[in-house]
Amino acid sequence: MVSKNQIKLITSLQQKKYRKIHQLFIAEGKKVILELLEAGFKLEFLFVTEENIFPKTYHPELISEQELKKITALTTPNNCLAVFKTQINQNHTESELILALDTIRDPGNMGTIIRLCDWFGITTLVCSEETVDSYNPKVVQATMGSLARVNLIYTNLHAYLSETNLPIYGTFMDGKSIYETQLPQKGIIVMGNEANGISKEVEDIITERIAIPRFGNLQLTESLNVATATAIILSEFKRR
């Protein structure tokens, strides 16, 4: 049974303000929850509507589907929901390729980009303070467990980039074709906001402007979805 206090706490975690206050977040679905458990995230609660979904060592609590509907963040509830402690890790090295996000707002895009980092071996994702919270329930679901394997850092992006010695690659419509650009093994790739691209403040410290060229005959498509563009760019950097 889920207590009234637990319902109040868990539903509050759908808001960033309360995730920050309690340092907790929600994860739903067996795959996502197992990935987070295996990565060492500290489990607070684990609720299930069916027995034997998880080993008893995790102390799953059996609840009804109606109770799950009261605490889920999903339109169509899964059969399990967990509450984990958030992790804060600001440590990383600049001995690798780093992805940076400048005010990415959409949770689906954010979750997909975290999955892409996991797929392409990008271990550090640096986010502007205005970028959507990685512990947003929709982001957590979209990562499909990759959140457990990517180190996310939220910081003042302009200040961070101003202090690096690495080359900084920014994506722009008028940039040089990525297919004609010499790409390094180490550097920082900046992806901009869905509607406005890279902010002027960050643009001023970009050292290399790159673009994904359009091949369509009409050349009418204005832009690519930021997650799609990230996939193409990471693939090209890693292919080299």
C-alpha positions as CSV (number, residue, x, y, z in Angstrom):
1,M,0.0,0.0,0.0
2,V,1.2,3.5,-0.8
3,S,0.7,5.9,2.0
4,K,-0.8,9.4,1.6
5,N,2.6,10.9,2.4
6,Q,4.3,8.8,-0.2
7,I,1.8,9.8,-2.8
8,K,2.3,13.4,-2.0
9,L,6.1,13.1,-2.1
10,I,6.2,11.0,-5.3
11,T,3.8,13.2,-7.3
12,S,5.7,16.3,-6.2
13,L,8.8,14.8,-7.9
14,Q,7.3,15.6,-11.2
15,Q,8.4,19.2,-10.6
16,K,12.1,20.2,-10.7
17,K,11.7,22.3,-7.5
18,Y,10.8,19.3,-5.4
19,R,13.3,17.0,-7.0
20,K,16.0,19.5,-6.0
21,I,14.6,19.9,-2.4
22,H,14.3,16.2,-1.8
23,Q,17.2,15.1,-4.1
24,L,15.0,12.3,-5.4
25,F,13.7,11.4,-8.8
26,I,11.2,8.9,-10.4
27,A,12.0,6.0,-12.8
28,E,9.4,3.7,-14.3
29,G,9.7,0.5,-16.2
30,K,11.8,-2.6,-15.4
31,K,14.6,-1.9,-17.9
32,V,15.2,1.7,-16.7
33,I,15.0,0.7,-13.0
34,L,17.4,-2.2,-13.4
35,E,19.9,-0.1,-15.3
36,L,19.9,2.5,-12.5
37,L,20.1,-0.2,-9.8
38,E,23.1,-1.8,-11.5
39,A,24.8,1.6,-11.9
40,G,24.6,2.1,-8.1
41,F,21.9,4.7,-7.8
42,K,20.5,4.6,-4.2
43,L,17.0,3.2,-4.1
44,E,14.4,4.8,-1.8
45,F,11.1,3.1,-2.8
46,L,10.2,0.3,-5.3
47,F,6.5,-0.3,-6.1
48,V,5.3,-3.1,-8.4
49,T,1.9,-4.3,-9.5
50,E,3.1,-7.9,-10.2
51,E,5.2,-10.2,-8.1
52,N,8.6,-11.5,-9.1
53,I,9.5,-8.5,-11.4
54,F,12.5,-7.8,-9.2
55,P,14.6,-9.9,-6.8
56,K,13.4,-9.7,-3.2
57,T,16.8,-8.1,-2.2
58,Y,15.4,-4.8,-3.6
59,H,12.4,-5.1,-1.3
60,P,9.7,-4.4,-3.9
61,E,6.3,-3.4,-2.4
62,L,3.3,-4.9,-4.1
63,I,0.5,-2.3,-4.9
64,S,-2.6,-2.2,-7.0
65,E,-2.8,-0.8,-10.5
66,Q,-5.1,1.9,-9.1
67,E,-2.5,2.9,-6.5
68,L,0.2,3.1,-9.3
69,K,-2.1,5.4,-11.3
70,K,-2.0,7.9,-8.4
71,I,1.8,8.1,-8.5
72,T,2.8,7.5,-12.1
73,A,4.1,10.3,-14.3
74,L,3.1,8.4,-17.4
75,T,-0.2,8.6,-19.4
76,T,-0.2,4.8,-19.6
77,P,1.4,3.4,-16.4
78,N,4.0,0.7,-16.4
79,N,4.0,-2.2,-13.9
80,C,6.6,-0.7,-11.6
81,L,7.9,2.6,-10.3
82,A,11.0,3.4,-8.3
83,V,12.2,6.5,-6.5
84,F,16.0,7.0,-6.5
85,K,18.4,9.5,-4.9
86,T,19.9,12.0,-7.4
87,Q,23.6,11.9,-8.0
88,I,25.8,15.0,-8.3
89,N,29.1,14.5,-10.1
90,Q,30.9,17.5,-11.4
91,N,34.2,15.7,-12.0
92,H,35.5,14.9,-15.5
93,T,38.6,15.1,-17.6
94,E,39.2,16.9,-20.9
95,S,41.0,13.9,-22.4
96,E,38.0,13.0,-24.6
97,L,35.3,14.2,-26.8
98,I,32.7,16.2,-24.8
99,L,29.2,17.2,-25.8
100,A,27.7,20.5,-24.5
101,L,24.0,21.6,-24.7
102,D,23.0,25.2,-24.9
103,T,19.4,25.5,-23.5
104,I,17.9,22.3,-24.8
105,R,14.3,22.4,-23.6
106,D,12.4,19.3,-24.8
107,P,12.6,16.3,-22.5
108,G,12.3,13.9,-25.4
109,N,15.3,15.5,-27.2
110,M,17.3,15.5,-24.0
111,G,16.6,11.8,-23.3
112,T,17.5,10.9,-26.8
113,I,20.8,12.9,-26.7
114,I,21.7,11.1,-23.4
115,R,21.1,7.8,-25.2
116,L,23.3,9.0,-28.1
117,C,26.1,9.9,-25.7
118,D,25.9,6.4,-24.3
119,W,25.9,4.8,-27.8
120,F,28.8,6.8,-29.1
121,G,30.9,6.6,-26.0
122,I,30.6,10.2,-24.9
123,T,31.0,9.9,-21.1
124,T,30.5,13.6,-20.3
125,L,27.6,15.8,-21.2
126,V,27.9,19.5,-20.1
127,C,24.6,21.3,-19.9
128,S,23.7,25.0,-19.6
129,E,21.8,25.8,-16.4
130,E,18.7,26.5,-18.6
131,T,18.8,23.0,-20.2
132,V,15.9,20.7,-19.1
133,D,16.6,18.7,-15.9
134,S,18.0,15.3,-16.6
135,Y,15.9,13.9,-13.8
136,N,12.7,15.1,-15.4
137,P,10.5,11.9,-15.5
138,K,10.1,12.2,-19.3
139,V,13.9,12.6,-19.7
140,V,14.5,9.5,-17.5
141,Q,12.1,7.4,-19.6
142,A,13.5,8.6,-22.9
143,T,17.1,7.6,-21.8
144,M,16.0,4.0,-21.5
145,G,18.7,3.5,-18.8
146,S,21.5,5.4,-20.4
147,L,21.2,8.1,-17.7
148,A,23.2,5.6,-15.5
149,R,26.2,5.7,-17.8
150,V,26.6,9.3,-18.8
151,N,28.1,12.0,-16.5
152,L,25.9,15.1,-16.6
153,I,27.2,18.5,-15.5
154,Y,25.0,21.5,-15.2
155,T,27.0,24.8,-15.2
156,N,27.3,28.3,-16.6
157,L,28.1,27.1,-20.2
158,H,29.8,30.4,-21.3
159,A,32.1,30.4,-18.3
160,Y,32.9,26.7,-18.8
161,L,33.8,27.1,-22.4
162,S,35.8,30.2,-21.7
163,E,38.1,28.2,-19.5
164,T,38.8,25.3,-21.8
165,N,41.9,24.8,-24.0
166,L,40.0,22.3,-26.2
167,P,38.7,23.3,-29.7
168,I,35.0,24.2,-29.5
169,Y,32.8,23.1,-32.4
170,G,29.4,24.8,-32.8
171,T,26.7,23.8,-35.2
172,F,25.4,26.5,-37.5
173,M,23.5,26.7,-40.8
174,D,26.3,28.7,-42.3
175,G,29.1,26.6,-40.9
176,K,31.6,24.5,-42.9
177,S,30.4,21.1,-44.0
178,I,31.2,18.5,-41.4
179,Y,32.1,16.2,-44.2
180,E,34.9,18.5,-45.3
181,T,36.2,19.5,-41.8
182,Q,39.1,17.9,-40.1
183,L,37.8,16.6,-36.9
184,P,39.8,15.9,-33.7
185,Q,39.5,13.0,-31.2
186,K,39.4,15.6,-28.4
187,G,37.2,18.7,-28.3
188,I,33.8,20.1,-27.3
189,I,30.7,20.0,-29.6
190,V,28.0,22.5,-28.8
191,M,24.4,21.8,-29.7
192,G,21.9,24.8,-29.6
193,N,18.4,25.4,-28.5
194,E,15.6,23.8,-30.6
195,A,14.1,27.1,-31.7
196,N,17.0,29.6,-31.5
197,G,20.2,27.6,-31.9
198,I,23.3,28.5,-30.1
199,S,23.1,31.7,-28.0
200,K,25.0,34.8,-29.1
201,E,27.0,34.7,-25.9
202,V,28.2,31.1,-26.5
203,E,28.6,31.7,-30.3
204,D,31.2,34.4,-29.6
205,I,33.6,31.8,-28.2
206,I,33.1,29.0,-30.7
207,T,36.4,28.2,-32.5
208,E,35.0,26.1,-35.3
209,R,31.7,26.6,-37.1
210,I,30.3,23.4,-38.6
211,A,27.1,22.4,-40.4
212,I,25.3,19.3,-41.8
213,P,24.8,20.1,-45.5
214,R,21.4,19.7,-47.1
215,F,21.3,17.4,-50.1
216,G,17.7,17.8,-51.1
217,N,17.1,19.4,-54.5
218,L,14.8,22.1,-53.3
219,Q,16.9,23.1,-50.2
220,L,13.8,24.2,-48.4
221,T,14.1,22.4,-45.0
222,E,15.0,25.0,-42.4
223,S,16.7,22.8,-39.9
224,L,17.1,19.3,-38.4
225,N,15.7,18.2,-35.0
226,V,18.5,18.7,-32.5
227,A,18.6,15.1,-31.5
228,T,18.8,14.0,-35.1
229,A,21.6,16.5,-35.8
230,T,23.4,15.3,-32.7
231,A,23.3,11.7,-33.9
232,I,24.8,12.7,-37.3
233,I,27.5,14.9,-35.8
234,L,28.6,12.3,-33.2
235,S,28.7,9.6,-35.8
236,E,30.9,11.7,-38.1
237,F,33.3,12.6,-35.2
238,K,33.6,9.0,-34.1
239,R,33.9,7.6,-37.7
240,R,37.0,9.7,-38.2
